[in-house]
């Protein structure tokens, strides 16, 4: 009997994880990436990404994060490399603000380890912070960061070792139903497959047959700043952090391999763009937005800008993932961990995709992520 062929389109964090998990199920799978692997045009590039369990945006994500944590550790065992670095995470701001309230709600609902510190206690533990007496901080000991570029490479290599075919520099332009499967049209020709996984992030709506997806692509900017004392901001002494203030919600990571302290504003300027045509240069205005809270709350990290990058968020109208079979085309699975917090979920999303492809369903609760919510 011929083994079914599945094509995974897009090999960023989500697509590479899906490719890997499908090979683990014995599926004959091909991965297609329109650029080079690890390219800087989408949402998966860069050296690090935050990992946190108590998800302030929605407590319903926590069970998936717990599974993702286990899968990251399992992948470390398989590849013999450190992928998830635990530093703790500090989420700080007004006690009645979105960040602190949401983090505490998620931690309480799911029994996650955490501490609540007042401003003085936080600054004693992490002297780099200078925050108002009115602020509070939630500390999650299991928080930290993912070695993102390494993790992407590990998923791809493990998938290739499992028999996956990798095709780069090839752009998918359309997916069409064909008999009991699909035809995938690329700029090199056509592929007949039994099914497809679309993990193309900001390019998702461009290749689907009239999906009516309410997707909005926004340009984001991250920067790395030179600290006064690199030792003060090392991962062994300084946590990953989220900070809510009058400037919005910013996030940051410890000094990484002398690149500097990584800082960005979540949702930056809310600037809608086209994935194929947007400004990848970083302007003075971009730097001003990123730097805004440093002088006030983290002055010893408010040094010169050492580097900066753009990336893209793929936003749904409800700021929630899309993981589902495509309506009217059940041989296609959409995997879009939208809205700027998807990287840490990638191994569990890959597992869910493999479930949907091979079984038609998954044991994970993905009711929030179904297409029907847009009806």
Backbone torsions as a table, in degrees:
resi	resn	phi	psi	omega
1	UNK	NA	135.0	179.9
2	UNK	-70.0	133.5	178.5
3	UNK	-75.5	133.7	179.6
4	UNK	-59.5	146.1	175.4
5	UNK	-107.5	130.0	175.5
6	UNK	-117.2	136.5	176.9
7	UNK	-109.2	124.9	174.9
8	UNK	-98.7	121.1	-176.5
9	UNK	-104.7	117.9	-176.0
10	UNK	97.1	119.3	-174.8
11	UNK	-120.4	44.7	168.0
12	UNK	-80.4	-153.7	-176.2
13	UNK	-58.0	-47.2	-177.3
14	UNK	-71.4	-49.3	-177.4
15	UNK	-63.8	-39.4	179.6
16	UNK	-66.4	-38.2	177.4
17	UNK	-67.3	-40.9	177.7
18	UNK	-63.0	-42.9	178.6
19	UNK	-57.6	-46.3	-179.4
20	UNK	-62.4	-49.4	-176.7
21	UNK	-66.2	-32.7	176.2
22	UNK	-66.7	-40.1	177.5
23	UNK	-64.2	-32.4	178.6
24	UNK	-67.9	-21.1	175.5
25	UNK	-89.8	1.6	-179.2
26	UNK	80.6	17.7	-178.7
27	UNK	-80.4	139.9	173.5
28	UNK	-79.4	111.8	-167.6
29	UNK	-135.1	142.0	175.5
30	UNK	-121.4	134.3	176.1
31	UNK	-108.1	133.2	-178.9
32	UNK	-120.7	128.7	177.6
33	UNK	-126.5	128.6	-175.7
34	UNK	-73.0	-22.7	177.8
35	UNK	-113.9	-162.2	172.4
36	UNK	-78.1	160.8	176.0
37	UNK	-66.1	136.9	-179.9
38	UNK	75.5	18.8	-177.7
39	UNK	-61.9	166.5	-175.2
40	UNK	-107.7	24.5	-176.7
41	UNK	-95.4	-14.8	-171.9
42	UNK	-117.1	-121.4	-170.1
43	UNK	-127.5	2.2	-170.0
44	UNK	-115.6	2.4	-175.8
45	UNK	-87.4	173.0	-179.3
46	UNK	101.6	160.6	-171.8
47	UNK	-79.3	-26.7	-172.0
48	UNK	-140.9	154.8	171.8
49	UNK	-141.9	148.0	-179.0
50	UNK	-71.9	143.1	167.7
51	UNK	-121.0	130.6	176.9
52	UNK	-147.7	147.9	-178.7
53	UNK	-94.3	-48.5	179.4
54	UNK	-77.3	107.0	-171.2
55	UNK	-95.9	107.0	-173.9
56	UNK	-64.3	-26.8	-177.0
57	UNK	-66.8	-37.9	-178.2
58	UNK	-166.6	118.8	179.5
59	UNK	-59.8	-20.3	-177.6
60	UNK	-65.0	-17.5	178.6
61	UNK	-75.5	-18.1	-169.7
62	UNK	-59.7	-44.7	178.1
63	UNK	-57.7	-36.1	177.2
64	UNK	-68.1	-36.4	178.8
65	UNK	-67.8	-37.0	175.9
66	UNK	-61.6	-43.0	178.3
67	UNK	-67.5	-39.6	177.5
68	UNK	-60.5	-41.1	178.9
69	UNK	-58.3	-46.8	179.5
70	UNK	-63.5	-39.1	-179.2
71	UNK	-70.4	-36.4	175.0
72	UNK	-61.1	-44.2	179.7
73	UNK	-65.0	-38.6	177.7
74	UNK	-64.2	-40.3	179.0
75	UNK	-65.4	-35.3	175.7
76	UNK	-59.6	-42.5	179.8
77	UNK	-63.4	-40.0	-178.4
78	UNK	-67.6	-43.0	-173.4
79	UNK	-94.4	-14.5	-179.6
80	UNK	71.2	25.3	179.9
81	UNK	-128.7	149.8	176.1
82	UNK	-78.8	124.6	-179.2
83	UNK	-116.9	-30.1	-175.9
84	UNK	-120.0	110.3	-176.9
85	UNK	-100.6	121.0	-177.6
86	UNK	-90.8	120.4	178.8
87	UNK	-122.4	-8.9	-161.8
88	UNK	75.8	158.3	175.7
89	UNK	-129.7	134.2	176.8
90	UNK	-108.4	122.7	177.8
91	UNK	-116.3	113.3	-167.2
92	UNK	-131.6	150.5	-179.8
93	UNK	162.4	-167.4	176.7
94	UNK	-59.6	137.8	-178.7
95	UNK	-58.0	-27.9	180.0
96	UNK	-98.0	11.3	179.9
97	UNK	-80.3	167.9	-178.5
98	UNK	-58.3	-41.3	-173.2
99	UNK	-69.8	-54.9	-177.7
100	UNK	-66.3	-46.2	179.9
101	UNK	-60.4	-46.8	-177.7
102	UNK	-65.9	-39.9	178.7
103	UNK	-64.2	-44.0	179.5
104	UNK	-65.4	-36.9	179.0
105	UNK	-63.8	-43.7	179.4
106	UNK	-66.7	-41.8	-179.5
107	UNK	-64.8	-40.8	-179.0
108	UNK	-68.8	-43.7	-177.0
109	UNK	-62.5	-35.9	-172.7
110	UNK	-110.5	9.6	175.6
111	UNK	61.8	41.0	-177.8
112	UNK	-85.9	139.5	176.6
113	UNK	-60.6	133.3	177.5
114	UNK	-164.6	161.4	172.5
115	UNK	-124.4	152.8	172.1
116	UNK	-114.8	121.1	-179.9
117	UNK	-115.3	142.2	170.2
118	UNK	-80.0	177.4	-173.6
119	UNK	-59.7	-44.0	-177.3
120	UNK	-65.4	-41.7	179.8
121	UNK	-64.9	-39.2	178.1
122	UNK	-62.9	-45.3	-176.1
123	UNK	-71.7	-26.2	172.8
124	UNK	-68.1	-40.1	-178.8
125	UNK	-74.6	-41.1	-178.3
126	UNK	-127.8	85.3	-172.0
127	UNK	-61.4	-16.1	-179.8
128	UNK	-65.8	-26.7	-179.0
129	UNK	-78.5	140.2	172.4
130	UNK	-128.3	98.4	-173.5
131	UNK	-123.9	155.6	-179.6
132	UNK	-63.9	154.2	178.0
133	UNK	-61.1	-23.3	-177.9
134	UNK	-78.3	-11.7	-177.0
135	UNK	-83.0	158.0	172.8
136	UNK	-131.0	163.6	179.2
137	UNK	-135.1	139.6	172.4
138	UNK	-106.8	124.2	-179.4
139	UNK	-107.8	122.1	174.1
140	UNK	-106.8	115.6	-176.5
141	UNK	-65.8	-22.9	-177.2
142	UNK	-86.8	-1.6	-179.8
143	UNK	-74.0	164.3	179.0
144	UNK	171.2	-145.5	179.5
145	UNK	-139.7	155.6	177.4
146	UNK	-98.8	136.8	171.2
147	UNK	-73.8	86.3	-165.4
148	UNK	-64.8	-49.1	-178.4
149	UNK	-63.4	-39.1	178.4
150	UNK	-65.9	-44.1	-178.8
151	UNK	-61.0	-41.8	178.3
152	UNK	-60.0	-46.4	-179.8
153	UNK	-64.1	-39.9	-178.9
154	UNK	-64.0	-44.7	178.2
155	UNK	-60.2	-43.2	-179.4
156	UNK	-65.4	-47.1	-177.9
157	UNK	-64.4	-41.3	179.5
158	UNK	-65.5	-36.8	177.1
159	UNK	-65.6	-43.6	178.6
160	UNK	-63.0	-40.9	177.3
161	UNK	-62.7	-28.1	178.9
162	UNK	-85.8	2.7	175.2
163	UNK	109.2	-1.4	179.7
164	UNK	-66.9	143.0	173.3
165	UNK	-95.1	131.0	-177.7
166	UNK	-111.3	125.5	177.4
167	UNK	-123.9	119.7	-178.8
168	UNK	-113.9	164.6	-178.9
169	UNK	65.7	27.2	-178.1
170	UNK	-129.0	124.9	-174.5
171	UNK	-103.8	125.7	173.8
172	UNK	-81.6	130.3	-177.5
173	UNK	-110.6	-19.1	-179.8
174	UNK	-164.4	153.0	172.2
175	UNK	-126.3	129.6	-176.3
176	UNK	-131.3	145.9	176.0
177	UNK	-67.2	144.8	179.4
178	UNK	-152.9	111.2	-179.0
179	UNK	51.0	-122.2	179.8
180	UNK	-99.9	33.1	-179.1
181	UNK	-161.4	-141.3	-177.3
182	UNK	-141.2	154.6	165.8
183	UNK	-103.9	131.6	177.5
184	UNK	-113.5	116.9	179.9
185	UNK	-94.7	126.9	176.4
186	UNK	-121.4	175.7	177.5
187	UNK	-75.4	2.7	175.0
188	UNK	-112.5	-11.7	-177.7
189	UNK	151.9	-152.5	-177.4
190	UNK	-125.4	146.9	178.1
191	UNK	-124.4	129.3	173.9
192	UNK	-96.4	125.4	-176.0
193	UNK	-138.1	162.5	177.2
194	UNK	-81.9	-19.0	179.2
195	UNK	-174.1	168.9	-178.8
196	UNK	-141.7	150.6	171.2
197	UNK	-116.2	123.6	179.9
198	UNK	-101.5	110.0	-179.4
199	UNK	-129.2	50.5	-170.9
200	UNK	-99.5	8.5	174.5
201	UNK	53.5	-120.5	-174.9
202	UNK	-67.5	-9.7	178.0
203	UNK	-98.1	4.4	-172.0
204	UNK	-56.6	-51.7	-174.5
205	UNK	-67.4	-18.7	-176.3
206	UNK	-74.2	-24.9	-173.3
207	UNK	-112.1	-3.4	-177.5
208	UNK	-91.3	149.3	178.6
209	UNK	-76.9	88.0	173.9
210	UNK	53.1	61.8	-176.2
211	UNK	-81.6	-12.1	-176.7
212	UNK	55.8	41.6	-179.7
213	UNK	-83.2	128.5	176.8
214	UNK	-83.0	71.4	-177.6
215	UNK	-105.5	138.9	178.6
216	UNK	-131.3	125.8	-176.3
217	UNK	-97.5	128.3	-179.4
218	UNK	-123.5	145.1	179.6
219	UNK	-86.6	132.4	179.5
220	UNK	-122.6	158.4	178.8
221	UNK	-136.1	135.1	173.1
222	UNK	-121.0	149.3	-179.6
223	UNK	-133.6	156.6	175.5
224	UNK	-119.1	123.9	-172.7
225	UNK	-113.0	144.3	-179.0
226	UNK	-78.8	120.2	179.0
227	UNK	-84.0	160.0	176.3
228	UNK	-63.2	-39.6	-177.3
229	UNK	-134.2	108.6	-176.6
230	UNK	-62.6	-30.1	-179.9
231	UNK	-65.4	-35.7	-179.6
232	UNK	-63.3	-26.2	-175.6
233	UNK	-109.4	16.9	174.8
234	UNK	-70.3	156.4	-175.5
235	UNK	-63.7	-22.0	179.1
236	UNK	-80.5	-11.5	-176.5
237	UNK	-124.8	-16.7	-173.1
238	UNK	-129.9	136.4	-175.3
239	UNK	-89.6	163.9	158.7
240	UNK	-62.4	147.4	-179.0
241	UNK	-144.5	153.7	165.2
242	UNK	-123.1	136.8	-175.8
243	UNK	-132.1	121.5	173.7
244	UNK	-102.2	128.1	-178.9
245	UNK	-150.2	-171.3	176.9
246	UNK	-63.5	-14.6	179.5
247	UNK	-89.5	-1.5	-175.4
248	UNK	105.9	-156.4	177.0
249	UNK	-107.3	118.4	175.1
250	UNK	-109.9	158.6	175.3
251	UNK	-135.0	159.1	-179.0
252	UNK	-154.3	160.5	-179.7
253	UNK	-133.4	155.2	-179.2
254	UNK	-59.6	164.3	174.8
255	UNK	-55.8	125.2	-173.2
256	UNK	-119.7	113.7	176.2
257	UNK	47.2	42.8	177.1
258	UNK	64.6	14.8	176.3
259	UNK	-77.2	-20.0	-176.4
260	UNK	110.6	178.8	178.2
261	UNK	-83.5	121.6	-178.3
262	UNK	-80.6	129.2	-179.6
263	UNK	-140.3	141.9	174.8
264	UNK	-154.1	161.1	172.3
265	UNK	-99.7	126.2	176.5
266	UNK	-65.6	121.0	-177.6
267	UNK	75.5	9.7	167.5
268	UNK	29.7	-117.8	-177.5
269	UNK	-99.0	6.7	-177.0
270	UNK	52.7	46.9	-174.0
271	UNK	-96.0	107.8	-179.3
272	UNK	-74.7	136.5	-177.0
273	UNK	-141.4	171.5	169.7
274	UNK	-96.1	135.6	-175.1
275	UNK	-59.5	-33.1	-177.6
276	UNK	-87.9	-10.4	-174.3
277	UNK	-143.5	88.0	174.7
278	UNK	-147.1	159.4	-175.2
279	UNK	-79.7	114.8	-179.3
280	UNK	-93.3	-2.4	175.3
281	UNK	-78.6	152.5	-179.0
282	UNK	-106.2	120.0	-173.5
283	UNK	-92.9	171.5	173.9
284	UNK	-61.3	-37.4	178.1
285	UNK	-63.8	-40.2	176.2
286	UNK	-60.1	-48.1	-179.3
287	UNK	-60.6	-38.8	-180.0
288	UNK	-60.9	-41.5	179.1
289	UNK	-64.9	-44.2	-179.4
290	UNK	-66.1	-43.9	-173.0
291	UNK	-75.2	-16.3	-168.7
292	UNK	-45.1	-46.7	-175.7
293	UNK	-84.2	-10.8	-170.2
294	UNK	-65.8	-49.6	-178.7
295	UNK	-58.9	-32.0	-176.8
296	UNK	-85.3	-41.1	-170.3
297	UNK	-114.4	-19.7	-176.2
298	UNK	-144.6	59.2	-169.6
299	UNK	-62.0	-29.9	-178.2
300	UNK	-77.1	-2.9	172.0
301	UNK	-105.7	6.1	-173.4
302	UNK	-90.6	47.0	179.7
303	UNK	-90.9	-163.7	-176.9
304	UNK	-68.2	151.8	177.3
305	UNK	-74.4	118.7	-177.6
306	UNK	-90.8	-24.4	-179.5
307	UNK	-174.0	160.6	179.7
308	UNK	-156.6	153.7	178.6
309	UNK	-143.8	153.2	169.1
310	UNK	-98.7	156.5	170.3
311	UNK	-151.0	-179.6	-175.4
312	UNK	-125.0	140.0	166.2
313	UNK	-101.1	140.5	171.8
314	UNK	-106.8	108.4	-170.3
315	UNK	-102.4	129.9	168.1
316	UNK	-89.8	166.1	-178.1
317	UNK	-64.5	-27.3	179.2
318	UNK	-106.8	10.9	177.6
319	UNK	55.4	42.0	-177.7
320	UNK	-133.1	154.2	-177.5
321	UNK	-59.1	161.1	164.0
322	UNK	-120.8	116.1	174.4
323	UNK	-139.9	107.4	-172.8
324	UNK	-173.2	164.7	166.9
325	UNK	-71.0	144.0	-179.7
326	UNK	-72.5	124.0	178.8
327	UNK	-55.2	131.1	-179.3
328	UNK	81.8	-8.4	179.3
329	UNK	-143.1	73.8	-171.1
330	UNK	-66.8	-11.0	177.7
331	UNK	-82.5	0.0	-179.9
332	UNK	-115.4	129.5	174.8
333	UNK	-109.8	129.7	175.3
334	UNK	-96.7	130.4	177.2
335	UNK	-128.5	96.7	-178.2
336	UNK	-129.6	89.6	175.3
337	UNK	-74.5	79.2	-166.8
338	UNK	-73.1	168.1	160.0
339	UNK	85.2	18.9	166.5
340	UNK	88.5	8.5	176.9
341	UNK	-133.4	31.1	-169.9
342	UNK	-91.8	-22.7	-170.8
343	UNK	-58.5	-44.8	-175.9
344	UNK	-62.3	-22.7	179.6
345	UNK	-84.6	-7.9	-164.8
346	UNK	-55.0	-41.0	179.9
347	UNK	-65.8	-36.0	179.3
348	UNK	-76.0	-32.7	174.4
349	UNK	-65.3	-39.6	175.0
350	UNK	-59.5	-39.7	178.1
351	UNK	-66.4	-42.0	178.5
352	UNK	-62.6	-43.7	178.9
353	UNK	-60.0	-44.8	179.0
354	UNK	-61.5	-37.1	175.3
355	UNK	-61.1	-48.7	-175.9
356	UNK	-64.8	-37.6	-179.6
357	UNK	-70.4	-43.8	-172.5
358	UNK	-90.6	-29.0	-175.8
359	UNK	-116.7	-17.1	-176.4
360	UNK	84.6	-8.1	-179.5
361	UNK	-152.1	174.9	179.9
362	UNK	-142.6	151.3	177.3
363	UNK	-74.4	-18.9	178.7
364	UNK	-74.4	146.7	178.8
365	UNK	-81.4	106.8	179.3
366	UNK	-118.2	24.1	-178.9
367	UNK	-57.1	-35.5	-180.0
368	UNK	-64.1	-23.1	-168.5
369	UNK	-103.1	5.6	-175.9
370	UNK	-75.5	153.9	177.7
371	UNK	-63.6	-30.8	-171.9
372	UNK	-58.6	-22.1	-179.8
373	UNK	-66.0	-19.1	179.8
374	UNK	-88.2	-6.1	-174.9
375	UNK	-66.0	NA	NA
